[in-house]
Amino acid sequence: MLERSLEAVTDVLATTPHVMFCVKSVDGRYLSANQAFAERAGRDGAGDVVGRTAAELFPAHLAERYDAQDHEILESGLMLSNELEVITRPDRSYGWFLTSKSRWIDDDGSPAGVVSVSVDLRTSIDADGPHARLAAAVEVARARFAERLEVGDLARAADMSVAQLERSARRVLGLTPKQLIMRFRVEAGLRLLLTTDESISDVANACGYYDQSAFSRHFRRVVGSSPAAYRAEHRV
């Protein structure tokens, strides 16, 4: 069943332009890829990708980042959604992409690998360009979500006005800057609930909430259950 599903998805995305698709095994080797992925990895076709690792296809600093993402997804089971990142293009230049990844589950429910889709924003790397500035804001949100972080802090990191940052984030990420901060807080909460024995109050504080009830209300609104119920249901 897993192989048939993989084949069906690969067929749909085989020649889709500007969209990279791949599946990696738990040991980091590519099981499948489409033509767009092969070209951006500097290969002629998907057959030249299958069986290889990220380290064999991409510059070391990018491969390390991709592998770290995959490891966290396999360990936590949490999805990576619309991550703004750099990927090589067919001409070996760098471009901005939005990447989403999810754990691939086998028929018996055990992790079989990672599924990844990256959409080319059709924008080259430019140290002063809008995506680079937005990326700077995203990195601040990622690094400092547990602080009393304001949208103005992200705007200053991006060298944009608040209004410019709002427009750019909505257009590229589909999120407002405030929603971006909250996304990182909830993702951190999910990880801590699954991987630690910290109390709900301590998890809330570690994620930037100064009130456990505020954390619980927001968590329930986003995830659909309370932090305690989520931990009880998903903790192995």
C-alpha positions as CSV (number, residue, x, y, z in Angstrom):
1,M,0.0,0.0,0.0
2,L,2.8,2.4,0.9
3,E,4.6,1.8,-2.4
4,R,1.4,2.3,-4.4
5,S,0.6,5.6,-2.6
6,L,4.1,6.8,-3.2
7,E,3.9,5.9,-6.9
8,A,0.6,7.8,-7.3
9,V,1.9,11.0,-5.6
10,T,5.1,10.9,-7.5
11,D,3.2,10.5,-10.8
12,V,1.1,13.6,-10.1
13,L,4.1,15.7,-9.3
14,A,6.5,14.2,-11.7
15,T,6.7,17.1,-14.1
16,T,5.1,19.9,-12.0
17,P,7.2,23.0,-12.6
18,H,8.7,25.1,-9.8
19,V,7.6,22.5,-7.2
20,M,10.2,20.1,-5.7
21,F,9.0,16.8,-4.3
22,C,10.9,14.0,-2.6
23,V,10.5,11.2,-0.1
24,K,13.4,10.2,2.1
25,S,13.8,7.0,4.1
26,V,14.5,7.0,7.8
27,D,18.2,6.6,7.1
28,G,18.3,9.8,5.0
29,R,18.3,8.3,1.5
30,Y,16.0,9.5,-1.2
31,L,13.3,7.0,-2.1
32,S,11.6,9.2,-4.8
33,A,11.9,12.6,-6.4
34,N,10.4,14.5,-9.3
35,Q,12.1,16.2,-12.2
36,A,12.2,19.6,-10.5
37,F,14.0,18.2,-7.5
38,A,16.5,16.4,-9.7
39,E,17.3,19.5,-11.7
40,R,17.8,21.6,-8.5
41,A,20.1,18.9,-7.2
42,G,22.2,19.1,-10.3
43,R,21.0,15.8,-11.7
44,D,19.5,14.8,-15.1
45,G,16.6,12.9,-13.7
46,A,15.0,11.3,-10.6
47,G,16.9,8.1,-11.2
48,D,20.1,10.0,-10.4
49,V,18.6,11.0,-7.0
50,V,17.2,7.8,-5.7
51,G,19.5,6.1,-3.2
52,R,21.6,9.2,-2.6
53,T,21.7,11.4,0.5
54,A,21.4,15.2,0.8
55,A,25.1,15.4,1.5
56,E,25.7,13.9,-2.0
57,L,23.5,16.3,-3.8
58,F,23.6,19.7,-2.0
59,P,26.2,22.0,-0.5
60,A,27.2,20.8,3.0
61,H,25.6,23.7,4.9
62,L,22.3,23.1,3.1
63,A,22.4,19.3,3.5
64,E,23.0,19.6,7.2
65,R,20.0,21.9,7.6
66,Y,17.7,19.5,5.6
67,D,18.9,16.5,7.6
68,A,18.3,18.3,10.9
69,Q,14.8,19.2,9.8
70,D,14.1,15.5,8.8
71,H,15.5,14.2,12.1
72,E,13.2,16.5,14.1
73,I,10.1,15.5,12.0
74,L,10.8,11.8,12.4
75,E,11.4,12.2,16.1
76,S,8.4,14.4,16.9
77,G,5.9,13.6,14.2
78,L,5.2,17.3,13.8
79,M,4.8,18.8,10.4
80,L,7.0,21.5,9.0
81,S,4.8,24.1,7.3
82,N,5.8,26.8,4.9
83,E,9.4,27.1,6.0
84,L,11.1,30.0,4.1
85,E,14.5,28.6,3.1
86,V,17.3,28.6,0.5
87,I,17.6,25.9,-2.1
88,T,19.8,25.6,-5.2
89,R,18.4,26.1,-8.7
90,P,19.2,24.2,-11.9
91,D,21.9,26.8,-12.7
92,R,23.4,26.2,-9.2
93,S,22.4,29.7,-8.1
94,Y,20.4,30.0,-4.9
95,G,16.7,30.9,-4.6
96,W,14.0,31.2,-2.0
97,F,11.5,28.4,-1.5
98,L,8.7,27.6,0.9
99,T,9.1,24.1,2.2
100,S,6.6,21.8,3.9
101,K,7.5,18.4,5.3
102,S,5.6,15.6,7.0
103,R,6.5,12.2,8.5
104,W,5.6,9.3,6.1
105,I,3.9,6.5,8.0
106,D,4.0,2.8,7.0
107,D,1.0,0.5,6.9
108,D,1.7,-0.6,10.5
109,G,1.9,3.0,11.8
110,S,5.7,3.1,12.1
111,P,7.7,6.0,10.6
112,A,8.9,5.1,7.0
113,G,10.5,8.4,6.1
114,V,9.8,12.0,5.3
115,V,7.7,13.6,2.5
116,S,8.9,17.1,1.4
117,V,7.4,19.6,-1.0
118,S,9.2,22.9,-1.8
119,V,7.7,25.7,-3.9
120,D,10.0,28.0,-5.8
121,L,9.2,31.6,-5.1
122,R,10.9,32.5,-8.3
123,T,13.2,35.0,-6.5
124,S,17.0,34.9,-6.6
125,I,19.0,35.4,-3.5
126,D,19.6,39.1,-2.9
127,A,21.1,40.3,0.4
128,D,18.9,43.4,0.2
129,G,15.9,41.8,-1.4
130,P,12.4,41.4,0.2
131,H,12.7,37.7,0.8
132,A,16.0,38.0,2.5
133,R,14.6,40.7,4.7
134,L,11.6,38.6,5.5
135,A,13.9,35.7,6.3
136,A,15.7,37.9,8.8
137,A,12.3,38.5,10.5
138,V,11.5,34.8,10.5
139,E,14.8,34.0,12.1
140,V,14.3,36.5,14.9
141,A,10.8,35.0,15.5
142,R,12.3,31.5,15.6
143,A,15.1,32.5,17.9
144,R,13.2,34.8,20.3
145,F,9.6,33.5,20.4
146,A,9.9,32.9,24.1
147,E,10.6,36.5,24.8
148,R,8.1,39.4,25.0
149,L,8.5,39.8,21.3
150,E,6.6,42.5,19.3
151,V,5.9,42.8,15.6
152,G,8.0,46.0,15.7
153,D,11.0,43.9,16.7
154,L,10.6,41.7,13.6
155,A,10.1,44.8,11.4
156,R,13.3,46.3,12.6
157,A,15.2,43.0,12.0
158,A,13.8,43.0,8.4
159,D,14.5,46.7,7.9
160,M,10.9,47.2,7.0
161,S,8.0,49.2,8.3
162,V,5.4,47.2,10.2
163,A,3.0,47.7,7.3
164,Q,5.6,46.4,4.8
165,L,6.4,43.4,6.9
166,E,2.7,42.6,7.3
167,R,2.2,42.7,3.6
168,S,5.3,40.6,2.8
169,A,4.5,38.0,5.4
170,R,0.9,37.6,4.3
171,R,1.9,37.3,0.6
172,V,4.8,34.9,1.1
173,L,4.0,32.9,4.2
174,G,0.2,33.3,4.4
175,L,0.6,34.5,8.0
176,T,0.8,37.8,9.8
177,P,4.0,38.4,11.8
178,K,2.0,37.9,15.0
179,Q,0.7,34.6,13.7
180,L,4.3,33.6,12.9
181,I,5.4,34.2,16.5
182,M,2.4,32.3,17.8
183,R,3.2,29.4,15.4
184,F,6.7,29.1,16.8
185,R,5.3,29.2,20.3
186,V,2.8,26.4,19.7
187,E,5.4,24.3,17.8
188,A,7.7,24.6,20.8
189,G,4.9,23.7,23.1
190,L,4.1,20.6,21.1
191,R,7.7,19.4,21.2
192,L,8.0,20.0,25.0
193,L,4.8,18.2,25.8
194,L,6.0,15.2,23.8
195,T,9.6,15.1,24.8
196,T,9.7,16.3,28.4
197,D,8.0,15.9,31.8
198,E,7.8,19.6,32.5
199,S,4.5,20.8,34.0
200,I,2.0,22.6,31.7
201,S,2.9,25.8,33.5
202,D,6.6,25.4,32.9
203,V,5.9,24.6,29.2
204,A,3.8,27.7,28.9
205,N,6.6,29.8,30.4
206,A,9.2,28.2,28.1
207,C,7.1,29.1,25.1
208,G,6.7,32.7,25.9
209,Y,3.3,32.6,27.6
210,Y,3.2,34.4,30.9
211,D,-0.1,32.8,31.9
212,Q,-0.8,29.0,31.8
213,S,-4.5,29.7,31.0
214,A,-3.5,31.9,28.0
215,F,-1.3,29.1,26.7
216,S,-4.0,26.5,27.2
217,R,-6.7,28.7,25.4
218,H,-4.4,29.3,22.4
219,F,-3.2,25.7,22.3
220,R,-6.8,24.4,22.3
221,R,-7.8,26.8,19.6
222,V,-4.9,25.8,17.3
223,V,-4.5,22.1,18.1
224,G,-8.1,21.2,19.1
225,S,-7.4,19.8,22.5
226,S,-5.9,21.0,25.8
227,P,-2.1,20.6,26.4
228,A,-2.7,17.9,29.0
229,A,-5.1,15.9,26.7
230,Y,-2.6,16.2,23.8
231,R,0.2,14.9,25.9
232,A,-1.8,12.0,27.2
233,E,-3.0,11.0,23.7
234,H,0.3,11.3,21.9
235,R,3.0,10.6,24.4
236,V,4.5,7.2,23.8
